[in-house]
């Protein structure tokens, strides 16, 4: 009986270690969904993306909302956001990627692409 309990505990421990390692790899290497896209920091990232795009392209897009997003941990954080904007009376969708490294006061728009249809 004691051997069975020890074996079960060992299996549970191995499963926890394996899951923690997989979660750590996902966090470091991959894109992870943003749970709350209405978080003020995420919205600020989206506003920054629209502002920089407007400055470069001489457009007047206005952020409506962040539809969904993901983050990727690198030497800072990449934010890949799907956003809806107003372009005059028309609503359009874009994918914006922003690199953010607040401790070095670095934030830059790395991509801003239109998406077909509304996201």
N, C-alpha and C positions, 0 to 999 in steps of 0.2 A: 504494500500500500504506500509506504513511504517513498519507494522508488518511482511509483506512478506519479505521485505529487511532484517529486523533483523533476521528472521528465516533462511534465506539463508546464512547470515553471520555466524550465530551460527553453521550451518551444515558444512560450509567450515572450520571453526575453529576446530571443532571436527575431521574432516577428516585429517587436518594437524597435530594435536596432535597425533592422532592414527598412522599415517604414520611415524612420527618422533620417536615414541616409538618403533614401529616395527623395524625401521632401527637401532636404538640403541641396541635392543636385538640381532639383526642379527650380528652387529659389535662385540658385547661382547661374544656371545655364539657360533656363527657358523663360518664356513669357508666362506670367501668372495673372489671372483675372483680378481686376479691381472690384472689390465687393461693393463699395459705395461710391458710385461715379458722381454723386452730388456733394461729396466731401469738398469743402472750400479750397483745399490745396489742389485737388484735381481740376476743379473749375478754373482756378487761377492759371494752371498749366495750359488749359484749353484757351483761355482768353489771351494768354501770351502767344500761343500759336497763331491765332487769328490776327492779332495785332501785327506780328512780324510778317505774316503773309500779306496783309493789307499794305504795309509799308513797302514791301518789295514789289508787289504786283500792281500797286496803285488801285486797289479795289476798296470797297466799303462793306465788306462782309461783317455781320453782327452775329455773335454766338447766341444760339437759342438754348442748346443743351448738349451735354455729353451723353451719348447714347450708350456706349460701353467702352471699356478700356482694359489695358493690360500693362503690367510693369515688367521690366527686366533689370535685374541687378547686374551692373557692370562696375566700372570705377566710379560710378554715380548711379543714377537710375534713368533708364529709358522709359518713357511713357508713350504707348501706342493707343491713341484715342480715336474713336469714331464719333464725330461731332455733327450736329445739325446747325446750319447757319442760315440767316436771312440774307439774300442777295436781292435787294429791292423788295418786291412782293413775293419773290420765289424762295422756297425752302430748298436747300441743297445739302448734301452730305459729303463729308471729307474724312480722310484718314490723316491724322497728324501724328508725327513722331517728334518728341521733344526729349532732349538729353538734359538732365537736371543734376547739378552737383552743388547743393546749397552751401556746403561748408567752404567751398572755394569761390562762391558767388558766380557760378557758371550756369547758364541756361541758354540752350540754343535749339532752334528749330532745324531738324535734320530732314524732314520730309513733310509735304503737304499736298496730298493727291485727292482729286475729286473721285467720288464713288458714283457708280451708276444707280439711278433711282434714289429713293430715300431709305436710309438704314433703319 
